[in-house]
Amino acid sequence: MKMITRVLAPLTAVVLAGGLAACGGNGAAAGSGSPAAASAPTTVNTSAPLYAKLPQSVKDKGSIQVGTDAAYAPMEYFDADGKTVIGFDKDLGDLLAKQLGVPFVYNNSTFDGLVTQVNSKRFDTAITAMSDTPDRQKEVDFVDYYMSGSVMIVKAGNPHALKSVDDLCGQTIALQRGTVQDAYVTDELTPKCEQAGKGKVNVLAFDHESEAMLQIQQDRAVAGLQDYPVAVYSAKQSGGKYETVGDQVTAAPLGIAVSKDNPELRDAFKEALQAVITDGSYAKLLDTYGTPQSAVTEAAINSGK
């Protein structure tokens, strides 16, 4: 299991009503001032290293339409203007866009509808901290770019003395609907709890992570489960309201989702990712966010198990 022990400190977030708002602070966050953002194309560059690899449909549009749920700091969220998407996934997209030679246009949408919108061709791709799972591979292809597990996040002081996910048996937790954490609790943790005679895990599921966090702060849930870098970031930015506990579970790759009907775009993303891994800009971006252990060593398709 690959542990992630650091997360970006300079990013800013706003705490609202005891919960975490998925928006930026003063505009100094990654995405508005990082090297990746500065290099992102705003017009088509037919001389870009991998422009020729793009499908004709993308060349004709002159952009790649990206679906994302901008409510998941530090991976993707809104800057202070409430419109500009920033975060790790946005900055990675900027690196890929430089290789491919077309702007990436970000469209905010609900997480659990993104796969459908990719397959309906509303979006060319979804880049939104989406876990590459066998079930999702039946619907879309993934170019895997980041390793992440899940960890518990609790109210500061850990009032329920939780030590591991096994302590969630018979308890109520809050999480984001449609995520790998949602599936993990339903398919693995609850059956394990019931088999041990400890009672199922009661789930409060929401469209956005900020809504789930509010349930923890207001004592409607004993904990949440989040991607490890997100949980650490949330705790650090909460002003002492939350903390993470226990080890991460279900460490797995996050992937860029592409329709199975569009293998040319999928392969272009794969080559672009490999290019930024090879030239070192990917590693620099991970270092900017304090998550070097999240690195993939090579671009791969559908590596989630």
C-alpha positions in Angstrom: 0.0 0.0 0.0 1.5 3.3 -1.1 1.3 5.9 1.7 1.0 9.6 1.0 2.3 11.7 3.9 2.4 15.2 2.6 0.0 17.7 0.9 0.3 21.2 -0.4 0.4 23.8 2.3 0.1 27.0 0.3 -3.3 26.3 -1.2 -6.1 28.2 0.4 -9.6 27.2 1.3 -12.6 28.8 3.0 -14.3 27.2 6.0 -18.0 27.8 6.0 -20.5 26.8 8.7 -18.1 24.4 10.2 -17.6 22.6 6.8 -15.1 23.0 4.1 -16.0 25.0 1.1 -14.4 23.8 -2.2 -13.1 27.2 -3.3 -9.9 29.0 -3.3 -8.8 31.9 -1.2 -6.6 34.7 -2.4 -5.7 33.5 -5.9 -2.2 32.3 -5.0 -3.3 28.7 -5.1 -1.9 26.2 -7.5 -3.6 26.7 -10.9 -3.3 30.5 -10.7 0.4 30.8 -10.2 2.1 27.4 -10.8 4.5 26.8 -13.7 1.9 24.3 -15.2 -0.7 27.0 -15.4 1.6 29.5 -17.1 2.5 27.0 -19.9 -1.1 26.1 -20.8 -2.0 26.9 -24.4 -4.9 29.3 -24.9 -4.9 28.8 -28.7 -4.2 25.9 -31.0 -0.5 25.1 -31.5 -0.2 22.8 -34.5 3.6 22.6 -33.8 3.1 21.0 -30.3 4.9 17.7 -29.9 1.8 15.5 -30.0 -0.7 17.6 -31.9 -0.7 15.1 -34.8 -1.8 12.4 -32.4 -5.2 14.0 -31.7 -8.4 12.8 -33.3 -9.7 15.0 -36.1 -12.8 15.8 -34.1 -10.6 17.5 -31.5 -8.6 19.3 -34.1 -11.8 20.6 -35.7 -13.1 22.0 -32.4 -9.7 23.4 -31.4 -10.1 22.4 -27.8 -10.6 19.4 -25.4 -13.8 19.7 -23.4 -13.1 18.4 -19.9 -15.8 17.4 -17.4 -14.9 17.9 -13.8 -16.5 18.2 -10.3 -14.8 21.3 -9.0 -15.6 20.6 -5.4 -12.7 18.3 -4.4 -9.7 20.3 -3.2 -6.8 20.0 -3.7 -7.5 18.0 -6.8 -10.0 20.4 -8.5 -11.9 23.3 -7.0 -12.8 26.9 -7.8 -10.5 29.9 -7.3 -11.8 33.0 -5.4 -13.7 34.2 -8.4 -16.0 31.1 -8.2 -15.5 30.4 -11.9 -11.8 29.4 -12.5 -11.0 25.8 -11.9 -7.7 25.2 -10.1 -6.0 22.3 -8.4 -3.7 19.4 -9.2 -5.9 18.0 -12.0 -6.1 21.4 -13.7 -2.4 21.8 -13.5 -1.8 18.4 -14.9 -4.2 19.1 -17.7 -2.2 22.3 -18.4 1.0 20.1 -18.8 -0.9 17.7 -21.1 -2.4 20.6 -23.1 1.1 21.9 -23.8 2.1 18.6 -25.3 -1.1 18.2 -27.3 -1.3 21.8 -28.5 -5.0 22.5 -27.8 -6.6 24.3 -24.8 -8.4 22.2 -22.2 -11.8 23.8 -21.4 -13.1 22.8 -18.0 -16.9 22.2 -17.4 -18.2 21.8 -13.9 -20.7 19.0 -13.4 -21.9 16.5 -10.8 -19.3 13.7 -10.2 -21.6 10.7 -10.6 -22.9 11.9 -14.0 -19.5 12.5 -15.6 -19.0 9.0 -17.2 -22.4 9.3 -18.8 -21.6 12.7 -20.2 -18.3 11.5 -21.6 -20.0 8.6 -23.4 -22.7 10.9 -24.7 -19.9 13.1 -26.2 -20.9 16.1 -24.1 -17.4 16.0 -22.8 -14.3 14.6 -24.5 -12.9 13.5 -21.2 -13.3 13.6 -17.4 -10.4 14.7 -15.3 -11.7 14.8 -11.7 -9.8 12.5 -9.3 -11.8 9.6 -10.6 -10.6 6.2 -9.4 -9.9 3.6 -12.2 -12.0 0.6 -11.1 -13.0 -2.6 -13.0 -16.6 -1.5 -13.0 -15.9 1.8 -14.5 -13.6 0.2 -17.0 -16.7 -1.5 -18.5 -18.0 2.0 -19.5 -14.8 4.1 -20.2 -11.1 3.7 -20.6 -8.7 5.3 -18.2 -5.2 6.8 -18.6 -3.9 6.4 -15.0 -1.9 9.3 -13.6 -1.9 9.3 -9.7 -2.0 6.8 -6.9 -4.4 7.4 -4.0 -6.0 5.5 -1.2 -8.8 6.3 1.2 -8.5 7.4 4.8 -10.9 8.4 7.6 -11.3 12.1 8.5 -12.9 12.9 11.8 -13.7 15.8 14.1 -10.7 17.2 15.8 -9.7 15.2 18.9 -11.2 12.1 17.4 -14.1 12.0 19.9 -15.1 8.5 18.9 -11.6 7.1 19.3 -11.5 5.6 15.9 -8.3 3.8 15.0 -9.1 1.9 11.8 -11.9 1.5 9.3 -13.1 -1.6 11.3 -14.2 0.8 14.0 -16.8 2.2 11.6 -19.0 -1.0 12.0 -22.4 0.0 13.4 -21.6 3.7 13.0 -22.9 6.5 10.7 -20.4 8.0 8.2 -20.7 10.8 5.5 -19.1 10.7 2.1 -19.5 11.8 -1.5 -21.9 9.8 -3.7 -20.6 7.8 -6.5 -17.0 7.7 -5.3 -14.7 4.6 -4.7 -15.3 5.2 -1.0 -19.0 4.8 -1.5 -18.4 1.5 -3.3 -15.9 0.3 -0.7 -18.3 0.8 2.2 -21.1 -1.0 0.4 -19.2 -3.8 -1.2 -16.4 -4.5 1.3 -16.6 -2.9 4.7 -20.3 -3.4 5.5 -20.3 -7.1 4.6 -17.2 -7.5 6.7 -18.9 -5.7 9.6 -22.0 -7.8 9.3 -20.1 -11.0 9.1 -18.3 -10.1 12.4 -21.7 -9.3 14.0 -20.9 -5.7 14.5 -23.6 -4.1 12.4 -23.5 -2.4 9.0 -22.0 1.0 8.3 -24.8 3.6 7.9 -23.9 6.0 5.0 -25.0 9.6 4.5 -24.2 10.3 0.8 -24.0 13.7 -0.8 -23.1 15.2 -4.2 -20.2 17.3 -2.8 -17.6 16.5 -0.2 -18.2 19.8 1.6 -21.7 18.6 2.4 -20.3 15.4 3.9 -17.8 17.3 6.0 -20.6 19.4 7.5 -22.3 16.2 8.8 -19.1 15.3 10.7 -18.7 18.7 12.3 -22.3 18.7 13.4 -22.0 15.2 14.9 -24.5 13.6 12.5 -21.6 11.3 11.4 -18.6 9.9 13.3 -16.3 10.1 10.3 -15.9 10.4 6.6 -13.8 8.6 4.0 -11.9 10.6 1.4 -9.0 10.2 -0.9 -5.9 10.4 1.3 -4.4 13.7 -0.2 -7.9 15.3 0.0 -8.4 14.3 3.6 -5.0 15.6 4.7 -5.6 18.9 2.8 -9.0 19.2 4.3 -7.7 18.7 7.8 -4.9 21.2 7.3 -7.1 23.9 5.9 -9.9 23.5 8.5 -8.4 25.6 11.2 -8.2 22.7 13.6 -11.7 21.4 13.1 -10.7 18.0 11.6 -8.0 15.4 11.6 -7.2 12.2 9.8 -6.8 8.9 11.6 -5.7 5.4 10.7 -4.0 4.1 7.6 -5.2 4.5 4.1 -7.1 1.6 2.5 -7.9 0.7 -1.2 -4.8 2.4 -2.6 -5.5 2.5 -6.4 -4.9 4.7 -9.5 -6.8 7.7 -10.5 -7.4 8.0 -14.2 -8.4 10.4 -17.0 -11.6 9.0 -18.4 -12.2 8.7 -22.1 -15.0 7.0 -24.1 -14.2 3.6 -25.4 -15.3 4.9 -28.8 -12.4 7.3 -28.8 -9.2 5.2 -28.5 -7.2 7.8 -30.5 -7.8 10.5 -27.8 -7.1 7.9 -25.1 -3.7 7.1 -26.7 -2.9 10.7 -27.2 -3.4 11.3 -23.5 -1.2 8.3 -22.7 1.6 9.7 -24.8 1.2 13.1 -23.4 1.3 11.8 -19.8 4.4 9.7 -20.6 6.1 12.8 -22.1 5.6 14.9 -18.9 6.8 11.9 -16.8 9.9 11.6 -18.9 10.7 15.3 -19.0 10.3 15.7 -15.3 7.5 18.3 -15.3 5.1 15.7 -13.8 7.4 15.1 -10.8 7.8 18.8 -10.3 4.1 19.2 -10.2 3.8 16.4 -7.6 6.5 18.1 -5.5 4.5 21.4 -5.8 1.6 19.7 -4.2 3.7 17.8 -1.6 2.6 14.4 -2.9 5.7 12.7 -4.6 4.6 9.3 -3.4 1.5 9.5 -5.5 3.6 9.3 -8.7 3.0 6.7 -11.4 6.3 5.6 -13.0 4.8 5.2 -16.4 1.6 6.0 -18.2 -0.8 3.0 -18.3 -4.3 2.3 -19.5 -6.9 0.6 -17.2 -4.4 -0.5 -14.6 -7.0 -0.4 -11.8 -7.7 -3.8 -10.3 
